Amino acid sequence: MQTALDTPNTPINPLSEPAPANLLVLALIAAISGALVGLVGAAFCLMLRQADQTRALVIAWARQWPEFGWLIPVVAAAGLVMTARWLVQRFAPLASGSGVQHVEAVMQGEAEPASVAVLPVKFIGGTLAIGSGLALGREGPTVQMGAVIGTLVSKGFAAIQADVRIVQGAAAGAGLAVAFNAPIGGVAFVFEELSRQFESRLMVATLAACGAAMIVARALLGDPPEFQLGPLLAPTPVSLVLYLILGAVLGVLGAAYNRSVIRWLDAFNRFERIPVMVRAAGMGGVVGLAAWFAPDWVGGGESIVQSVIDGQFTLMGLVWLFAARWLLGTFSYSAGTPGGLFSPLLLVGAAFGALFGETLGAVLGPLFDQTLSGFLGGSLRSLLPDLIPPTPALAVVGMAAFFTAVVRAPLTGLILITEMTANTTLLLPMLAACLSASIVPPLLGSAPIYDTLRQRLLHPGQRRT
């Protein structure tokens, strides 16, 4: 009788399992995948830009009929969202939502790679959904489309299953790199969020995929940073305390944001008697109505982040922006159309960071000024000019900290925001804020959002009703 101890001595047929590709071949496969991801990702970005412009033109055109013109964006958005959800329902259910959770499941051996149908559904459905005004990001679709491309190319080269998984992960990282023009952020995303372990073959493939993707994407889109940030003074040790506090508060808000996303998903699923397409159309109509009243506040939100950084909002304006985008972002994701979470949550983080700074200035400034003027004959900003960091700095750090609190990937968030702003002055403040934003959510019992979404994907019967 053969025992487990006898197994290692059993002869193995060398032809039973193909050998892994050598590193040069693996890098070539990943580079080809990355180049295709750069092409598809750039095309997707250009389509979304055109969709945003078209939506703005339609709303402006509809305003010539103030009495009933609001029906035009409402009906248009309802139709677009319904069509996007129909594409998902009919052709590729895995194209629903971000898709990052499915890529993670594949990387961890919990699911099979997505079919090729996900690629056109994600591209077309994402354009329709985000173009309608839903507060969804382009990065989720680009990541999942990248994973599908990596799977197709690697299988075309007859790669073994382990290498298929490696290339799909590398190409998914290339998708994130293209979406945010952040190649190093794409690399960090693969190891910190998708794989969660270091592997030399995965590193080679990821570097090749991200590098090739950025060459192609930048040839089509150019190489401007995502956000323009003026020169900033180096942070003082005193100001780092405020950044730590900001990160802790955003840690609490990140836990609440995650719960809000899940509760909206549960609420959408609760109305089972209403057809899915009707539910999706109703949500699109709500967003279309919001676009009629505030056309600049819907969609992915990248241009709004720039406005926040530029200081174009008053204190009350930031309050309304933070509340509106929190609600719109979590609400939009529950429609089940293709679209990511990253871009919307970056706007929420930027809005709260700026709000944090403006509130400190409005509340503490006069209080300290009265005290200091009586004893020292000065003001807070003249005596301690660096105590309250400038609003643009707090907005940028707020993005990194809120990303960390929601996704629980601090290194990826820090690198992404650094590349998106082309600024290294805020590395230390971001490090401080991401530290506290990483500590608080686990203390509150909050799991990373993609862990929760992955469990819902793998175990749908365990969803709350």
Secondary structure, DSSP 8 states (H G I E B T S, - for coil): ---GGGGGGS---TTSS-----HHHHHHHHHHHHHHHHHHHHHHHHHHHHHHHHHHHHHHHHTT-TTTTTHHHHHHHHHHHHHHHHHHHHH-GGGSB-SHHHHHHHHTTSS----TTHHHHHHHHHHHHHHHT---BSHHHHHHHHHHHHHHHHHHTT--HHHHHHHHHHHHHHHHHHHHT-HHHHHHHIIIIII-S--HHHHHHHHHHHHHHHHHHHHHH----SS---------HHHHHHHHHHHHHHHHHHHHHHHHHHHHHHHHHH-TTS-HHHHHHHHHHHHHHHHHH-GGGSSS-HHHHHHHHTT---HHHHHHHHHHHHHHHHHHHTT--B-BSHHHHHHHHHHHHHHHHHHHHHHHHHHHHHHHHHHTS--HHHHSTTSS--HHHHHHHHHHHHHHHHH--HHHHHHHHHHHHT--TTHHHHHHHHHHHHHHHHHTT---HHHHHHHHHH-GGG---
